[in-house]
């Protein structure tokens, strides 16, 4: 990023390595890989400590189900909740179906959680092969607890990737050309979106025209200008200096949500699990606290600009989905009290002796 007189001008590239304009290794994809690796390491640590009936081998197998649950659930959730038109979009080039165009972005954290719930059911039911190591059932509510604990690093990495991409913008704290607090961020990606400040397009027109090549549209020219800024170098820095006065300063809402959904939520869950808990209690705490934090941070984060209806009764879709999470937290807590059974976990207690608890 480039430091201006007040706010930071966002010049980060969404690519770690870029091969073409659209092909390369993206930070967003890496955030998923790092999240899965962190979750896998976390679950294996719990298994080695004897804090779960799952063996380390079962953890390895479980991660396959969780990865599928996150990716499939996250993408389908985005299509259902935010872009239903993708479900019937079979035009264009490969991969031909809008749902499969993952390189264009679009994942829903709420959808990913639904996918994880299905994966947790699959992990809990277990299988019993006719030969080899037996694999029995594990309490479903306990699996919910495990995935809740393991999910928070991935939520943090995902929000950091959102920040690098310059997406999920926050509210404006200073209009273009006005003094801004040092912690604010100027995202050039705001231009040509539904969240651009009034009059920005007209103010940018001369600069965009100066960089236009051939018959490019304003949007195509601006995208190329962004790539030039993100590539660095003298030319990119010169263009960034010219562009900065036209960009509004905003709340870095992605970092707020990463702090809340990753660090704060993870720390609270870990503290709650210091003592053995009835299976399902950790999962209920996750749903309740995530829902509250998401509702709070979405007062600063702007709804997706392409939604026809951005708010319903004053709440964004993300907030309404979080309200459902709060209701689900109550149901899960009730189920834990009624059917949770023997308490499990508790990292603050003496580590279990080999063979205890019973591993499956």
VEXVOTI-287859 format. One record per residue (C-alpha): residue number from 1; residue in three letters; y, z, x. Coordinates in steps of 0.02 Angstrom, whole numbers, plus 50000, padded with zeros to 5 digits. Layout:
BEGIN
<node seq="NUM" type="Ala" y="Y" z="Z" x="X"/>
...
//
This chain:
BEGIN
<node seq="1" type="Unk" y="50000" z="50000" x="50000"/>
<node seq="2" type="Unk" y="50181" z="49975" x="50049"/>
<node seq="3" type="Unk" y="50301" z="50123" x="50048"/>
<node seq="4" type="Unk" y="50464" z="50082" x="49960"/>
<node seq="5" type="Unk" y="50618" z="50193" x="49951"/>
<node seq="6" type="Unk" y="50534" z="50297" x="49817"/>
<node seq="7" type="Unk" y="50371" z="50240" x="49736"/>
<node seq="8" type="Unk" y="50222" z="50157" x="49819"/>
<node seq="9" type="Unk" y="50202" z="49970" x="49796"/>
<node seq="10" type="Unk" y="50018" z="49934" x="49764"/>
<node seq="11" type="Unk" y="49958" z="49798" x="49884"/>
<node seq="12" type="Unk" y="49773" z="49843" x="49893"/>
<node seq="13" type="Unk" y="49645" z="49703" x="49877"/>
<node seq="14" type="Unk" y="49502" z="49722" x="49753"/>
<node seq="15" type="Unk" y="49388" z="49649" x="49888"/>
<node seq="16" type="Unk" y="49319" z="49736" x="50040"/>
<node seq="17" type="Unk" y="49269" z="49564" x="50104"/>
<node seq="18" type="Unk" y="49329" z="49405" x="50020"/>
<node seq="19" type="Unk" y="49238" z="49239" x="50040"/>
<node seq="20" type="Unk" y="49332" z="49137" x="49909"/>
<node seq="21" type="Unk" y="49464" z="49175" x="49778"/>
<node seq="22" type="Unk" y="49332" z="49247" x="49660"/>
<node seq="23" type="Unk" y="49182" z="49281" x="49773"/>
<node seq="24" type="Unk" y="49162" z="49427" x="49890"/>
<node seq="25" type="Unk" y="49112" z="49609" x="49905"/>
<node seq="26" type="Unk" y="49218" z="49705" x="49779"/>
<node seq="27" type="Unk" y="49266" z="49888" x="49788"/>
<node seq="28" type="Unk" y="49218" z="49904" x="49605"/>
<node seq="29" type="Unk" y="49039" z="49853" x="49640"/>
<node seq="30" type="Unk" y="49034" z="49967" x="49791"/>
<node seq="31" type="Unk" y="49092" z="50112" x="49684"/>
<node seq="32" type="Unk" y="48935" z="50092" x="49578"/>
<node seq="33" type="Unk" y="48824" z="50085" x="49731"/>
<node seq="34" type="Unk" y="48904" z="50242" x="49805"/>
<node seq="35" type="Unk" y="48892" z="50331" x="49638"/>
<node seq="36" type="Unk" y="48707" z="50293" x="49622"/>
<node seq="37" type="Unk" y="48673" z="50346" x="49802"/>
<node seq="38" type="Unk" y="48770" z="50509" x="49777"/>
<node seq="39" type="Unk" y="48676" z="50545" x="49615"/>
<node seq="40" type="Unk" y="48509" z="50507" x="49696"/>
<node seq="41" type="Unk" y="48547" z="50622" x="49844"/>
<node seq="42" type="Unk" y="48607" z="50759" x="49726"/>
<node seq="43" type="Unk" y="48448" z="50753" x="49620"/>
<node seq="44" type="Unk" y="48335" z="50753" x="49773"/>
<node seq="45" type="Unk" y="48428" z="50905" x="49838"/>
<node seq="46" type="Unk" y="48398" z="50996" x="49674"/>
<node seq="47" type="Unk" y="48214" z="50948" x="49680"/>
<node seq="48" type="Unk" y="48196" z="51012" x="49859"/>
<node seq="49" type="Unk" y="48279" z="51176" x="49809"/>
<node seq="50" type="Unk" y="48155" z="51198" x="49668"/>
<node seq="51" type="Unk" y="48293" z="51194" x="49537"/>
<node seq="52" type="Unk" y="48205" z="51065" x="49429"/>
<node seq="53" type="Unk" y="48026" z="51027" x="49379"/>
<node seq="54" type="Unk" y="48054" z="50848" x="49439"/>
<node seq="55" type="Unk" y="47977" z="50810" x="49608"/>
<node seq="56" type="Unk" y="48071" z="50707" x="49736"/>
<node seq="57" type="Unk" y="47958" z="50559" x="49697"/>
<node seq="58" type="Unk" y="47999" z="50574" x="49512"/>
<node seq="59" type="Unk" y="48184" z="50576" x="49558"/>
<node seq="60" type="Unk" y="48163" z="50410" x="49648"/>
<node seq="61" type="Unk" y="48080" z="50334" x="49495"/>
<node seq="62" type="Unk" y="48210" z="50411" x="49378"/>
<node seq="63" type="Unk" y="48353" z="50329" x="49471"/>
<node seq="64" type="Unk" y="48289" z="50156" x="49424"/>
<node seq="65" type="Unk" y="48303" z="50202" x="49240"/>
<node seq="66" type="Unk" y="48474" z="50281" x="49264"/>
<node seq="67" type="Unk" y="48543" z="50128" x="49355"/>
<node seq="68" type="Unk" y="48486" z="50015" x="49214"/>
<node seq="69" type="Unk" y="48556" z="50135" x="49086"/>
<node seq="70" type="Unk" y="48727" z="50141" x="49167"/>
<node seq="71" type="Unk" y="48745" z="49955" x="49198"/>
<node seq="72" type="Unk" y="48672" z="49891" x="49034"/>
<node seq="73" type="Unk" y="48750" z="50028" x="48929"/>
<node seq="74" type="Unk" y="48918" z="50014" x="49016"/>
<node seq="75" type="Unk" y="48929" z="49827" x="48991"/>
<node seq="76" type="Unk" y="48865" z="49824" x="48811"/>
<node seq="77" type="Unk" y="48978" z="49970" x="48770"/>
<node seq="78" type="Unk" y="49130" z="49875" x="48835"/>
<node seq="79" type="Unk" y="49082" z="49723" x="48733"/>
<node seq="80" type="Unk" y="49053" z="49824" x="48573"/>
<node seq="81" type="Unk" y="49201" z="49943" x="48588"/>
<node seq="82" type="Unk" y="49334" z="49833" x="48669"/>
<node seq="83" type="Unk" y="49286" z="49648" x="48674"/>
<node seq="84" type="Unk" y="49164" z="49602" x="48533"/>
<node seq="85" type="Unk" y="49205" z="49417" x="48558"/>
<node seq="86" type="Unk" y="49104" z="49420" x="48720"/>
<node seq="87" type="Unk" y="48945" z="49444" x="48619"/>
<node seq="88" type="Unk" y="48964" z="49270" x="48542"/>
<node seq="89" type="Unk" y="49046" z="49184" x="48691"/>
<node seq="90" type="Unk" y="48922" z="49054" x="48756"/>
<node seq="91" type="Unk" y="49047" z="48931" x="48827"/>
<node seq="92" type="Unk" y="49104" z="48895" x="49004"/>
<node seq="93" type="Unk" y="49001" z="48887" x="49162"/>
<node seq="94" type="Unk" y="48866" z="48998" x="49233"/>
<node seq="95" type="Unk" y="48810" z="49128" x="49176"/>
<node seq="96" type="Unk" y="48857" z="49047" x="49009"/>
<node seq="97" type="Unk" y="48857" z="49209" x="48906"/>
<node seq="98" type="Unk" y="49014" z="49316" x="48905"/>
<node seq="99" type="Unk" y="48914" z="49477" x="48914"/>
<node seq="100" type="Unk" y="48844" z="49426" x="49084"/>
<node seq="101" type="Unk" y="49011" z="49383" x="49165"/>
<node seq="102" type="Unk" y="49019" z="49546" x="49260"/>
<node seq="103" type="Unk" y="49131" z="49473" x="49397"/>
<node seq="104" type="Unk" y="49273" z="49467" x="49269"/>
<node seq="105" type="Unk" y="49262" z="49655" x="49246"/>
<node seq="106" type="Unk" y="49236" z="49758" x="49091"/>
<node seq="107" type="Unk" y="49130" z="49917" x="49091"/>
<node seq="108" type="Unk" y="49142" z="50064" x="48970"/>
<node seq="109" type="Unk" y="49113" z="50240" x="49033"/>
<node seq="110" type="Unk" y="49066" z="50294" x="48856"/>
<node seq="111" type="Unk" y="48942" z="50151" x="48842"/>
<node seq="112" type="Unk" y="48869" z="50198" x="49012"/>
<node seq="113" type="Unk" y="48841" z="50375" x="48949"/>
<node seq="114" type="Unk" y="48747" z="50310" x="48797"/>
<node seq="115" type="Unk" y="48640" z="50207" x="48913"/>
<node seq="116" type="Unk" y="48607" z="50361" x="49020"/>
<node seq="117" type="Unk" y="48551" z="50457" x="48865"/>
<node seq="118" type="Unk" y="48419" z="50325" x="48831"/>
<node seq="119" type="Unk" y="48366" z="50327" x="49013"/>
<node seq="120" type="Unk" y="48354" z="50518" x="49006"/>
<node seq="121" type="Unk" y="48236" z="50504" x="48857"/>
<node seq="122" type="Unk" y="48127" z="50384" x="48956"/>
<node seq="123" type="Unk" y="48125" z="50499" x="49108"/>
<node seq="124" type="Unk" y="48084" z="50652" x="49004"/>
<node seq="125" type="Unk" y="47936" z="50577" x="48911"/>
<node seq="126" type="Unk" y="47848" z="50539" x="49075"/>
<node seq="127" type="Unk" y="47688" z="50438" x="49096"/>
<node seq="128" type="Unk" y="47510" z="50490" x="49130"/>
<node seq="129" type="Unk" y="47423" z="50356" x="49235"/>
<node seq="130" type="Unk" y="47235" z="50352" x="49230"/>
<node seq="131" type="Unk" y="47229" z="50380" x="49417"/>
<node seq="132" type="Unk" y="47345" z="50443" x="49552"/>
<node seq="133" type="Unk" y="47477" z="50577" x="49535"/>
<node seq="134" type="Unk" y="47496" z="50644" x="49359"/>
<node seq="135" type="Unk" y="47668" z="50632" x="49284"/>
<node seq="136" type="Unk" y="47694" z="50745" x="49135"/>
<node seq="137" type="Unk" y="47839" z="50771" x="49021"/>
<node seq="138" type="Unk" y="47999" z="50860" x="49071"/>
<node seq="139" type="Unk" y="48113" z="50942" x="48942"/>
<node seq="140" type="Unk" y="48235" z="50811" x="48880"/>
<node seq="141" type="Unk" y="48376" z="50937" x="48872"/>
<node seq="142" type="Unk" y="48346" z="50980" x="49056"/>
<node seq="143" type="Unk" y="48357" z="50795" x="49103"/>
<node seq="144" type="Unk" y="48525" z="50788" x="49013"/>
<node seq="145" type="Unk" y="48582" z="50932" x="49123"/>
<node seq="146" type="Unk" y="48525" z="50844" x="49281"/>
<node seq="147" type="Unk" y="48611" z="50679" x="49244"/>
<node seq="148" type="Unk" y="48770" z="50771" x="49193"/>
<node seq="149" type="Unk" y="48776" z="50856" x="49364"/>
<node seq="150" type="Unk" y="48736" z="50694" x="49456"/>
<node seq="151" type="Unk" y="48859" z="50585" x="49360"/>
<node seq="152" type="Unk" y="49023" z="50659" x="49418"/>
<node seq="153" type="Unk" y="49029" z="50578" x="49593"/>
<node seq="154" type="Unk" y="49004" z="50408" x="49513"/>
<node seq="155" type="Unk" y="49145" z="50442" x="49389"/>
<node seq="156" type="Unk" y="49260" z="50484" x="49535"/>
<node seq="157" type="Unk" y="49213" z="50328" x="49633"/>
<node seq="158" type="Unk" y="49236" z="50220" x="49478"/>
<node seq="159" type="Unk" y="49413" z="50284" x="49449"/>
<node seq="160" type="Unk" y="49458" z="50256" x="49631"/>
<node seq="161" type="Unk" y="49398" z="50076" x="49611"/>
<node seq="162" type="Unk" y="49506" z="50060" x="49454"/>
<node seq="163" type="Unk" y="49655" z="50113" x="49559"/>
<node seq="164" type="Unk" y="49614" z="49989" x="49697"/>
<node seq="165" type="Unk" y="49599" z="49851" x="49566"/>
<node seq="166" type="Unk" y="49768" z="49897" x="49491"/>
<node seq="167" type="Unk" y="49693" z="49911" x="49316"/>
<node seq="168" type="Unk" y="49701" z="50040" x="49175"/>
<node seq="169" type="Unk" y="49886" z="50065" x="49202"/>
<node seq="170" type="Unk" y="49982" z="50224" x="49164"/>
<node seq="171" type="Unk" y="50146" z="50247" x="49074"/>
<node seq="172" type="Unk" y="50309" z="50193" x="49156"/>
<node seq="173" type="Unk" y="50410" z="50331" x="49239"/>
<node seq="174" type="Unk" y="50550" z="50219" x="49305"/>
<node seq="175" type="Unk" y="50600" z="50044" x="49255"/>
<node seq="176" type="Unk" y="50618" z="49906" x="49385"/>
<node seq="177" type="Unk" y="50762" z="49936" x="49504"/>
<node seq="178" type="Unk" y="50782" z="50118" x="49453"/>
<node seq="179" type="Unk" y="50749" z="50271" x="49563"/>
<node seq="180" type="Unk" y="50570" z="50332" x="49550"/>
<node seq="181" type="Unk" y="50477" z="50490" x="49606"/>
<node seq="182" type="Unk" y="50379" z="50480" x="49769"/>
<node seq="183" type="Unk" y="50211" z="50500" x="49682"/>
<node seq="184" type="Unk" y="50235" z="50351" x="49566"/>
<node seq="185" type="Unk" y="50152" z="50184" x="49600"/>
<node seq="186" type="Unk" y="50217" z="50008" x="49569"/>
<node seq="187" type="Unk" y="50075" z="49893" x="49514"/>
<node seq="188" type="Unk" y="50118" z="49707" x="49531"/>
<node seq="189" type="Unk" y="49968" z="49675" x="49417"/>
<node seq="190" type="Unk" y="50075" z="49730" x="49268"/>
<node seq="191" type="Unk" y="50161" z="49560" x="49257"/>
<node seq="192" type="Unk" y="50100" z="49438" x="49125"/>
<node seq="193" type="Unk" y="50011" z="49576" x="49029"/>
<node seq="194" type="Unk" y="50049" z="49663" x="48867"/>
<node seq="195" type="Unk" y="50113" z="49811" x="48967"/>
<node seq="196" type="Unk" y="50246" z="49719" x="49068"/>
<node seq="197" type="Unk" y="50422" z="49791" x="49052"/>
<node seq="198" type="Unk" y="50538" z="49698" x="48935"/>
<node seq="199" type="Unk" y="50625" z="49553" x="49020"/>
<node seq="200" type="Unk" y="50515" z="49556" x="49174"/>
<node seq="201" type="Unk" y="50448" z="49380" x="49151"/>
<node seq="202" type="Unk" y="50624" z="49306" x="49144"/>
<node seq="203" type="Unk" y="50679" z="49406" x="49296"/>
<node seq="204" type="Unk" y="50527" z="49349" x="49395"/>
<node seq="205" type="Unk" y="50543" z="49166" x="49346"/>
<node seq="206" type="Unk" y="50648" z="49109" x="49497"/>
<node seq="207" type="Unk" y="50533" z="49195" x="49621"/>
<node seq="208" type="Unk" y="50377" z="49125" x="49539"/>
<node seq="209" type="Unk" y="50455" z="48952" x="49535"/>
<node seq="210" type="Unk" y="50490" z="48962" x="49722"/>
<node seq="211" type="Unk" y="50304" z="48991" x="49758"/>
<node seq="212" type="Unk" y="50233" z="48868" x="49631"/>
<node seq="213" type="Unk" y="50118" z="48733" x="49698"/>
<node seq="214" type="Unk" y="50095" z="48573" x="49599"/>
<node seq="215" type="Unk" y="50064" z="48594" x="49413"/>
<node seq="216" type="Unk" y="50014" z="48777" x="49420"/>
<node seq="217" type="Unk" y="50057" z="48886" x="49271"/>
<node seq="218" type="Unk" y="50163" z="49042" x="49297"/>
<node seq="219" type="Unk" y="50007" z="49150" x="49284"/>
<node seq="220" type="Unk" y="49911" z="49046" x="49412"/>
<node seq="221" type="Unk" y="50056" z="49051" x="49533"/>
<node seq="222" type="Unk" y="50074" z="49238" x="49513"/>
<node seq="223" type="Unk" y="49889" z="49267" x="49544"/>
<node seq="224" type="Unk" y="49904" z="49170" x="49706"/>
<node seq="225" type="Unk" y="50058" z="49273" x="49751"/>
<node seq="226" type="Unk" y="49957" z="49432" x="49725"/>
<node seq="227" type="Unk" y="49819" z="49368" x="49839"/>
<node seq="228" type="Unk" y="49949" z="49330" x="49971"/>
<node seq="229" type="Unk" y="50020" z="49506" x="49959"/>
<node seq="230" type="Unk" y="49847" z="49584" x="49966"/>
<node seq="231" type="Unk" y="49800" z="49483" x="50120"/>
<node seq="232" type="Unk" y="49937" z="49568" x="50221"/>
<node seq="233" type="Unk" y="50024" z="49486" x="50366"/>
<node seq="234" type="Unk" y="50209" z="49446" x="50386"/>
<node seq="235" type="Unk" y="50212" z="49321" x="50243"/>
<node seq="236" type="Unk" y="50127" z="49444" x="50124"/>
<node seq="237" type="Unk" y="50243" z="49587" x="50172"/>
<node seq="238" type="Unk" y="50395" z="49476" x="50150"/>
<node seq="239" type="Unk" y="50338" z="49426" x="49976"/>
<node seq="240" type="Unk" y="50301" z="49609" x="49933"/>
<node seq="241" type="Unk" y="50479" z="49656" x="49980"/>
<node seq="242" type="Unk" y="50546" z="49519" x="49867"/>
<node seq="243" type="Unk" y="50433" z="49566" x="49722"/>
<node seq="244" type="Unk" y="50455" z="49756" x="49728"/>
<node seq="245" type="Unk" y="50625" z="49765" x="49638"/>
<node seq="246" type="Unk" y="50550" z="49681" x="49484"/>
<node seq="247" type="Unk" y="50403" z="49804" x="49463"/>
<node seq="248" type="Unk" y="50407" z="49965" x="49362"/>
<node seq="249" type="Unk" y="50350" z="50132" x="49434"/>
<node seq="250" type="Unk" y="50204" z="50209" x="49340"/>
<node seq="251" type="Unk" y="50093" z="50361" x="49331"/>
<node seq="252" type="Unk" y="49936" z="50330" x="49438"/>
<node seq="253" type="Unk" y="49828" z="50369" x="49286"/>
<node seq="254" type="Unk" y="49670" z="50310" x="49374"/>
<node seq="255" type="Unk" y="49690" z="50448" x="49504"/>
<node seq="256" type="Unk" y="49725" z="50577" x="49369"/>
<node seq="257" type="Unk" y="49564" z="50529" x="49281"/>
<node seq="258" type="Unk" y="49466" z="50526" x="49443"/>
<node seq="259" type="Unk" y="49527" z="50702" x="49482"/>
<node seq="260" type="Unk" y="49482" z="50765" x="49308"/>
<node seq="261" type="Unk" y="49319" z="50671" x="49275"/>
<node seq="262" type="Unk" y="49251" z="50682" x="49452"/>
<node seq="263" type="Unk" y="49314" z="50833" x="49549"/>
<node seq="264" type="Unk" y="49365" z="50958" x="49414"/>
<node seq="265" type="Unk" y="49222" z="50919" x="49295"/>
<node seq="266" type="Unk" y="49094" z="50921" x="49437"/>
<node seq="267" type="Unk" y="49158" z="51087" x="49506"/>
<node seq="268" type="Unk" y="49154" z="51172" x="49336"/>
<node seq="269" type="Unk" y="48977" z="51112" x="49298"/>
<node seq="270" type="Unk" y="48917" z="51170" x="49468"/>
<node seq="271" type="Unk" y="48994" z="51342" x="49442"/>
<node seq="272" type="Unk" y="48916" z="51356" x="49269"/>
<node seq="273" type="Unk" y="48745" z="51316" x="49345"/>
<node seq="274" type="Unk" y="48758" z="51455" x="49473"/>
<node seq="275" type="Unk" y="48641" z="51552" x="49359"/>
<node seq="276" type="Unk" y="48487" z="51482" x="49272"/>
<node seq="277" type="Unk" y="48538" z="51407" x="49105"/>
<node seq="278" type="Unk" y="48449" z="51359" x="48947"/>
<node seq="279" type="Unk" y="48412" z="51172" x="48957"/>
<node seq="280" type="Unk" y="48550" z="51075" x="48870"/>
<node seq="281" type="Unk" y="48692" z="51196" x="48907"/>
<node seq="282" type="Unk" y="48753" z="51100" x="49060"/>
<node seq="283" type="Unk" y="48745" z="50937" x="48965"/>
<node seq="284" type="Unk" y="48844" z="51013" x="48821"/>
<node seq="285" type="Unk" y="48975" z="51077" x="48943"/>
<node seq="286" type="Unk" y="48988" z="50903" x="49018"/>
<node seq="287" type="Unk" y="49017" z="50821" x="48850"/>
<node seq="288" type="Unk" y="49144" z="50951" x="48795"/>
<node seq="289" type="Unk" y="49246" z="50958" x="48955"/>
<node seq="290" type="Unk" y="49241" z="50770" x="48985"/>
<node seq="291" type="Unk" y="49298" z="50742" x="48807"/>
<node seq="292" type="Unk" y="49444" z="50862" x="48823"/>
<node seq="293" type="Unk" y="49498" z="50794" x="48993"/>
<node seq="294" type="Unk" y="49483" z="50613" x="48936"/>
<node seq="295" type="Unk" y="49586" z="50646" x="48780"/>
<node seq="296" type="Unk" y="49719" z="50730" x="48887"/>
<node seq="297" type="Unk" y="49729" z="50597" x="49023"/>
<node seq="298" type="Unk" y="49731" z="50455" x="48897"/>
<node seq="299" type="Unk" y="49901" z="50517" x="48838"/>
<node seq="300" type="Unk" y="49964" z="50448" x="49005"/>
<node seq="301" type="Unk" y="49847" z="50299" x="49026"/>
<node seq="302" type="Unk" y="49894" z="50149" x="48920"/>
<node seq="303" type="Unk" y="49767" z="50067" x="48802"/>
<node seq="304" type="Unk" y="49698" z="49896" x="48850"/>
<node seq="305" type="Unk" y="49838" z="49771" x="48818"/>
<node seq="306" type="Unk" y="49723" z="49640" x="48740"/>
<node seq="307" type="Unk" y="49665" z="49752" x="48597"/>
<node seq="308" type="Unk" y="49730" z="49695" x="48429"/>
<node seq="309" type="Unk" y="49741" z="49877" x="48372"/>
<node seq="310" type="Unk" y="49779" z="49988" x="48521"/>
<node seq="311" type="Unk" y="49792" z="50155" x="48430"/>
<node seq="312" type="Unk" y="49715" z="50222" x="48270"/>
<node seq="313" type="Unk" y="49803" z="50373" x="48193"/>
<node seq="314" type="Unk" y="49894" z="50395" x="48357"/>
<node seq="315" type="Unk" y="49737" z="50399" x="48466"/>
<node seq="316" type="Unk" y="49668" z="50263" x="48581"/>
<node seq="317" type="Unk" y="49489" z="50204" x="48566"/>
<node seq="318" type="Unk" y="49444" z="50302" x="48721"/>
<node seq="319" type="Unk" y="49514" z="50459" x="48640"/>
<node seq="320" type="Unk" y="49419" z="50430" x="48478"/>
<node seq="321" type="Unk" y="49258" z="50404" x="48577"/>
<node seq="322" type="Unk" y="49296" z="50567" x="48667"/>
<node seq="323" type="Unk" y="49317" z="50654" x="48499"/>
<node seq="324" type="Unk" y="49140" z="50597" x="48460"/>
<node seq="325" type="Unk" y="49086" z="50671" x="48627"/>
<node seq="326" type="Unk" y="49158" z="50839" x="48575"/>
<node seq="327" type="Unk" y="49057" z="50832" x="48415"/>
<node seq="328" type="Unk" y="48903" z="50783" x="48516"/>
<node seq="329" type="Unk" y="48933" z="50931" x="48631"/>
<node seq="330" type="Unk" y="48923" z="51048" x="48483"/>
<node seq="331" type="Unk" y="48760" z="50969" x="48423"/>
<node seq="332" type="Unk" y="48685" z="50977" x="48598"/>
<node seq="333" type="Unk" y="48734" z="51160" x="48618"/>
<node seq="334" type="Unk" y="48653" z="51198" x="48450"/>
<node seq="335" type="Unk" y="48494" z="51106" x="48503"/>
<node seq="336" type="Unk" y="48493" z="51202" x="48667"/>
<node seq="337" type="Unk" y="48500" z="51369" x="48579"/>
<node seq="338" type="Unk" y="48367" z="51318" x="48454"/>
<node seq="339" type="Unk" y="48245" z="51221" x="48565"/>
<node seq="340" type="Unk" y="48302" z="51245" x="48744"/>
<node seq="341" type="Unk" y="48160" z="51358" x="48797"/>
<node seq="342" type="Unk" y="48146" z="51439" x="48969"/>
<node seq="343" type="Unk" y="48301" z="51443" x="49078"/>
<node seq="344" type="Unk" y="48302" z="51326" x="49228"/>
<node seq="345" type="Unk" y="48407" z="51295" x="49383"/>
<node seq="346" type="Unk" y="48529" z="51419" x="49455"/>
<node seq="347" type="Unk" y="48581" z="51376" x="49633"/>
<node seq="348" type="Unk" y="48645" z="51553" x="49659"/>
<node seq="349" type="Unk" y="48472" z="51629" x="49642"/>
<node seq="350" type="Unk" y="48342" z="51642" x="49778"/>
<node seq="351" type="Unk" y="48260" z="51473" x="49812"/>
<node seq="352" type="Unk" y="48093" z="51450" x="49728"/>
<node seq="353" type="Unk" y="47934" z="51472" x="49828"/>
<node seq="354" type="Unk" y="47833" z="51314" x="49862"/>
<node seq="355" type="Unk" y="47745" z="51261" x="49704"/>
<node seq="356" type="Unk" y="47868" z="51348" x="49588"/>
<node seq="357" type="Unk" y="47928" z="51293" x="49466"/>
<node seq="358" type="Unk" y="47782" z="51186" x="49418"/>
<node seq="359" type="Unk" y="47816" z="51008" x="49470"/>
<node seq="360" type="Unk" y="47757" z="50857" x="49376"/>
//
